[in-house]
Amino acid sequence: MNLAIVNSTRSWGGVKTWTADVAAFLVERGHAVRAVARDARFVGRLAAVGCGARRASFGPDFNPLLVMRLRAEFAAWPAHAVLVNVAKDLRIGGVAARLAGVPVVQRIGAQGDMTATAKIRLVDRFVHPAYLTNCLDIRDRLLQKLPFLDAARIAVQYPGKRVLDAPPGEVGDPLRLVTTNQLVAGKAMPDLLAALAALAGEGFAFSLDVVGSGDQEPPLRAQAAELGIAERVRWHGFQEDVAAFLRRADVFCLPSTHEGMPQGLLEAMAHGLAPVARAVGGIPEVWPESLGELLAEPGAGAASLTVCLRRVFAAGSERVAAMRRAAWEKARADLNRDVQFARLEQWLASVARPGPNPDAIA
């Protein structure tokens, strides 16, 4: 199978991580993957795993020059399927694929990626992509928000992660926390800092590694200083090797009030970290049954996060070790990369068009 990827986004989030992981898996399985993307980091990540990847300037929606260039590339290669993400990708890469007679898959990774506008409806009617979501929650919301869709066009596939071969080791003293998050509005990082400040005031010891970047970093640093926990928080910015930070942590924190199926949470569970997050989006679908006490209530505010984190801090090293093992076992059983990606590979093959492109629009 020849898979083309079109990605016009600038920031790095779970979508890019998932796409890079899938591309690496498909290359390992003998498929060919090519990509056109805006972000140099993303192009570099794909190139490093054996994909043909290049940067492009996307310009406006329906950019005619890029659409026709991609159409020619998809037809000449030939591409058997084109994978896009956000609406802009569909309006360029999706349109080019339709003109070349190549099936399109649009992956919807967040609740707000699609709205029922006239433009969305018209592009959907023209391109008629297959939709891929990463949890049941997003599928159900799509069906509610986009009445022109039917369930048969939407596949649900949980992401997969490489799970550690052995359960996690010793618990740190003090506890080592990590969050891998874009530092942007809506990720509720102020709630996490406020919760940790409250627990510091109760005498609990901890350290927090913040892995991620964004325009909210300066005010978050200022908040940590005002709350008196600046010396406990380390800011690392964007990191290629997130796993290095997960390997030396005990607890993973995800304060977001809105999520789809967060990649950071799944990767943390695969590394055997005790997770603390809110019951939003697809998170409850993959949450370890025995760790319900660490799943905070939906809604903004630090109170529910404080309660859940306090349970971890007060549990003692033996109980925290059991929490970590429960997360690791859940990931090993249900979120294993090879199992999940093999299922995705089969589904992509069912969508892809083999051989010539008889539906190309002249």
C-alpha positions in Angstrom: 0.0 0.0 0.0 1.2 3.5 -0.9 -0.1 6.0 1.8 0.2 9.8 1.3 -0.1 12.1 4.3 -1.0 15.7 4.1 -0.6 17.8 7.3 -0.9 21.6 7.4 -0.8 22.2 11.1 1.9 24.3 12.8 1.9 23.1 16.4 2.9 19.7 17.7 0.2 17.6 19.5 -1.2 14.2 19.7 -2.2 14.1 16.1 1.4 14.4 14.8 2.6 11.9 17.4 0.0 9.3 16.3 0.6 10.0 12.6 4.4 9.5 13.0 3.9 6.3 15.0 1.5 4.9 12.3 3.9 5.9 9.5 6.8 4.1 11.2 4.7 1.0 11.8 3.5 0.9 8.1 7.1 1.3 6.8 8.2 -1.5 9.1 5.5 -3.7 7.5 6.7 -3.0 4.0 4.3 -0.2 3.0 5.4 3.0 1.4 4.6 6.3 3.0 5.1 9.8 1.7 4.1 13.1 3.4 3.7 16.8 2.6 3.6 18.9 5.7 4.2 22.4 7.0 6.0 21.6 10.2 9.8 21.0 9.8 9.9 18.9 13.0 7.2 16.6 11.6 8.9 16.2 8.3 12.1 15.3 10.1 10.4 12.8 12.3 8.8 11.1 9.3 12.1 11.1 7.3 13.9 9.5 10.3 11.6 6.4 10.1 11.9 5.9 6.4 9.2 8.0 4.9 9.5 10.3 1.9 8.6 13.7 3.5 8.9 17.3 2.4 7.8 20.7 3.6 5.3 22.8 1.8 3.7 26.2 2.1 0.0 25.6 2.1 -1.4 29.1 1.6 -5.2 29.6 1.5 -7.9 27.0 1.5 -8.2 25.2 -1.9 -4.8 26.6 -3.0 -5.0 25.8 -6.7 -1.3 25.5 -7.3 -0.8 23.0 -4.4 -4.0 21.1 -5.2 -2.9 20.5 -8.8 0.7 19.6 -7.8 -0.6 17.1 -5.2 -3.1 15.7 -7.7 -0.3 15.0 -10.1 1.9 13.4 -7.4 -0.9 11.2 -6.1 -1.7 10.0 -9.6 1.9 9.4 -10.7 3.1 7.5 -7.7 0.3 6.2 -7.4 -1.1 6.8 -4.0 -3.6 4.2 -2.8 -5.0 6.4 0.0 -4.5 9.9 1.4 -4.6 10.6 5.1 -5.5 14.1 6.3 -6.4 15.6 9.6 -7.8 19.1 10.0 -10.3 20.7 7.7 -7.6 22.7 5.8 -5.9 19.4 5.0 -9.1 18.1 3.5 -9.6 21.3 1.5 -6.2 20.9 -0.2 -5.0 17.3 0.1 -8.5 15.8 0.1 -9.5 17.8 -2.9 -6.3 16.8 -4.7 -6.9 13.2 -3.9 -10.5 13.3 -5.1 -9.3 14.8 -8.4 -6.8 12.0 -8.7 -9.4 9.3 -7.9 -7.7 8.4 -4.6 -9.7 7.5 -1.5 -9.3 9.9 1.4 -9.2 9.2 5.2 -9.8 12.1 7.5 -8.7 11.4 11.1 -10.7 13.4 13.6 -8.7 13.6 16.8 -10.6 16.3 18.8 -14.1 17.3 19.4 -13.9 20.7 17.7 -12.2 19.6 14.5 -15.5 19.5 12.5 -18.5 21.8 12.7 -21.7 21.8 10.5 -20.8 24.7 8.2 -21.8 25.0 4.6 -18.1 24.7 3.6 -17.7 21.5 5.6 -20.8 20.0 4.1 -19.8 20.9 0.5 -16.3 19.6 0.9 -17.6 16.4 2.4 -20.0 15.9 -0.4 -17.2 16.4 -3.0 -14.4 14.4 -1.4 -16.6 11.9 0.5 -13.8 10.8 2.9 -13.9 7.9 5.2 -13.7 9.2 8.8 -11.4 7.7 11.5 -11.8 8.6 15.1 -9.7 7.6 18.1 -12.6 6.9 20.5 -16.3 6.3 20.7 -16.9 9.7 22.3 -15.7 11.6 19.3 -17.6 9.3 16.9 -20.8 9.9 18.8 -20.3 13.7 18.9 -19.6 13.7 15.2 -22.9 12.0 14.5 -24.6 14.6 16.7 -23.0 17.6 15.2 -22.9 16.5 11.5 -26.3 15.2 10.6 -25.2 14.5 7.0 -22.9 11.7 8.2 -23.9 8.1 8.8 -22.2 5.7 11.2 -21.0 3.4 8.4 -18.5 6.1 7.3 -16.9 6.5 10.7 -14.4 4.0 12.0 -13.2 3.9 15.6 -9.6 2.9 16.2 -7.8 3.3 19.5 -4.2 4.5 19.2 -1.5 2.0 20.2 1.8 2.6 22.1 4.9 0.6 22.6 4.5 -0.9 26.1 7.5 -1.6 28.4 8.5 -5.2 28.4 8.5 -5.3 32.2 6.4 -3.5 34.8 7.7 -0.3 36.3 10.4 -0.3 39.0 10.8 1.6 42.2 8.8 4.6 43.2 10.6 7.8 43.7 10.9 9.7 47.0 9.7 12.4 46.7 7.2 11.4 44.0 8.2 12.5 40.5 5.3 13.9 38.4 5.3 14.7 34.7 2.9 16.3 32.3 3.3 16.3 28.5 1.0 19.0 27.3 0.8 21.9 24.9 1.0 25.0 27.0 -2.0 26.7 25.4 -5.3 28.0 26.6 -7.8 25.2 27.2 -5.3 22.6 28.6 -6.1 23.8 32.2 -2.5 23.9 33.4 -3.3 26.6 35.9 -5.6 24.1 37.6 -2.7 21.6 38.0 -0.4 24.2 39.4 -3.0 25.4 41.9 -3.7 21.8 43.0 0.0 21.1 43.5 0.4 24.3 45.5 -2.4 23.3 47.8 -0.8 19.9 48.4 2.6 21.5 48.9 0.9 23.5 51.6 -0.2 20.2 53.2 3.4 19.1 53.5 3.6 16.7 50.5 6.9 16.6 48.6 7.1 16.2 44.8 8.7 17.4 41.7 7.0 18.2 38.3 8.5 18.0 34.9 6.5 20.0 32.3 7.3 18.7 28.7 5.7 20.9 26.1 5.6 24.4 24.7 3.1 27.1 23.9 2.2 30.8 24.4 1.0 30.2 28.0 4.4 29.2 29.3 5.4 32.7 30.6 2.1 33.2 32.6 2.3 29.6 33.9 5.9 30.2 35.1 4.7 33.4 36.8 1.8 31.5 38.5 4.2 28.8 39.8 6.4 31.5 41.3 3.4 33.3 42.9 2.1 30.0 44.4 5.6 29.2 45.9 6.3 26.0 43.9 8.7 27.4 41.3 11.6 25.4 42.7 9.5 22.1 42.3 8.6 22.7 38.6 11.0 22.2 35.7 10.1 23.5 32.3 11.6 21.5 29.4 9.8 22.9 26.3 9.2 20.8 23.2 11.1 17.5 23.4 11.6 14.9 20.7 12.3 12.2 23.3 9.3 12.4 25.6 9.9 8.8 26.7 13.1 9.8 28.5 11.0 11.9 30.9 8.4 9.2 31.3 11.0 6.7 32.3 12.0 8.6 35.3 8.6 9.6 36.5 6.0 8.0 38.8 2.8 9.9 38.1 1.3 11.4 34.9 -0.9 14.4 35.2 -3.4 15.5 32.5 -5.5 18.5 33.7 -7.3 19.1 30.4 -11.0 19.9 30.6 -11.6 18.8 26.9 -9.9 15.9 25.2 -10.4 13.3 22.5 -8.1 10.3 23.2 -4.9 11.9 24.5 -1.7 10.4 23.2 0.3 11.6 26.2 -2.0 9.6 28.6 -1.6 6.4 26.6 2.1 6.7 26.3 2.4 7.3 30.1 0.3 4.2 30.8 2.5 2.2 28.5 5.4 3.3 30.6 3.7 2.3 33.8 2.9 5.7 35.3 0.0 6.2 37.7 -2.4 8.5 35.8 -4.4 11.4 37.1 -6.8 13.0 34.6 -10.4 14.2 34.3 -13.2 12.0 33.0 -13.6 13.8 29.7 -13.7 12.7 26.0 -12.5 9.2 25.5 -10.4 8.9 28.7 -12.9 6.8 30.6 -13.0 4.3 27.7 -9.4 3.3 28.4 -9.1 4.1 32.1 -7.9 1.2 34.3 -10.9 -0.1 36.3 -9.0 -0.3 39.6 -7.9 3.3 39.4 -11.3 5.0 39.3 -10.2 7.0 42.4 -7.7 8.9 40.2 -10.1 10.0 37.6 -11.3 13.5 38.4 -14.7 14.8 37.7 -15.2 16.9 34.5 -15.2 20.6 34.7 -12.7 23.3 35.3 -11.1 24.0 38.7 -8.4 22.6 40.8 -10.6 21.0 43.5 -11.1 17.6 41.9 -7.5 17.3 40.7 -6.4 18.1 44.3 -8.5 15.3 45.6 -7.1 12.7 43.2 -3.5 13.8 43.6 -3.8 13.8 47.3 -4.9 10.1 47.1 -1.7 9.3 45.2 0.6 11.4 47.6 -0.9 9.8 50.7 -1.0 6.2 49.3 2.6 5.2 50.2 5.2 3.7 47.8 3.7 0.2 47.8 0.3 1.4 46.8 1.7 3.8 44.2 3.7 0.9 42.8 0.4 -1.0 42.5 -1.2 1.9 40.7 1.6 2.1 38.3 1.4 -1.7 37.6 -2.4 -1.4 37.0 -1.8 1.3 34.3 0.9 -0.8 32.7 -1.2 -3.9 32.6 -4.2 -2.0 31.0 -1.9 -0.7 28.3 -0.3 -4.1 27.7 -3.8 -5.7 27.4 -5.7 -3.2 25.4 -3.5 -0.4 24.0 -0.5 -2.4 22.6 0.9 -0.7 19.5 1.3 -3.8 17.4 -2.2 -5.0 18.0 -3.9 -1.7 17.5 -1.9 -0.7 14.5 -2.3 -4.1 12.8 -6.1 -3.5 13.0 -5.6 0.0 11.6 -3.5 -1.5 8.8 -6.3 -3.9 7.8 -8.9 -1.1 7.8 -6.7 1.2 5.7 -6.2 -1.6 3.2 -10.0 -2.0 3.0 -10.3 1.7 2.2 -7.4 2.1 -0.1 -7.7 1.7 -3.9 -5.3 -0.8 -5.4 -3.7 -0.3 -8.8 -4.9 2.4 -11.2 -7.3 5.2 -10.3 -10.4 4.8 -12.4 -12.3 7.5 -10.6 -9.9 10.3 -11.4 -11.6 13.5 -12.5 -10.3 14.6 -15.9 
